[in-house]
Amino acid sequence: AEGKKGMGECYNNIGNVYADLSNYPKALEEYLTSLKIREKIGDKNGVGACYTNIGSVYRVQSNYPKALDYYLKALHLYEETGNKKGLGNCYTNIGTVYYYQSNYPNAIEYYLKDLLIRKEIRDKKGMGICYTNIGIVYSDQDKTPKALEYYLKALIIFEETSYKQGIGACYGNLGDLYNKLANYKLAILYSDSELMLCKEIGDIDGEREAYSTLANVYAKAGRYKEAYSSHVLFKTLTD
């Protein structure tokens, strides 16, 4: 059974590699092979992981009904096995599907369910991610004070845990928020902070986002030379 368990893990990992390469048909094939093995040996947590991964492939392809279907299958399994971390992940995955469908009340409901679990298992980084997700939902609805409250909660936790990628994301979210509020001084301050931190940790996506926001903010503030150079750097990183 141990060998079979290892095989199940291998196929799952290969699936992850294909998913990272955006080869979704191959990813699904590997996840389904892993699923069969894990079902056969009764590895319930492994089966839950497969369901989650399959759900995520459908989510990336915007097939939301199928994604929800698999996330709910995983959820029921994790409830059976009492896998708290698995449950938390499911709640956030389900919340994200609702978010993509612009069903904001349901998105927040599921993000809050995950938050409760993260607090219970004392997963600070996980709590920070929940706060960030909730902030994004409020920001999309232009509920700025609520968005700000959750972004700052996330920032405090990420700073406590020295999670640099999380801190960078918070700076980026705050930059976007202040850009929306036409507070260009703070928008530039936070976007610059995001840029410096992302350069330090080699987060190219974060750098791109920072340059994109800066180009936008500088243009609105009438600082066209800086807007242009930020846009050029954004384009360079995109290419």
ABEGO torsion letter per residue (X at the ends): XAAAAAAAAAAAAAAAAAAAAGBAAAAAAAAAAAAAAAAAAGBAAAAAAAAAAAAAAAAAAGBAAAAAAAAAAAAAAAAAAGBAAAAAAAAAAAAAAAAAAGBAAAAAAAAAAAAAAAAAAGBAAAAAAAAAAAAAAAAAAGBAAAAAAAAAAAAAAAAAAGBAAAAAAAAAAAAAAAAAAGBAAAAAAAAAAAAAAAAAAGBAAAAAAAAAAAAAAAAAAGBAAAAAAAAAAAAAAAX
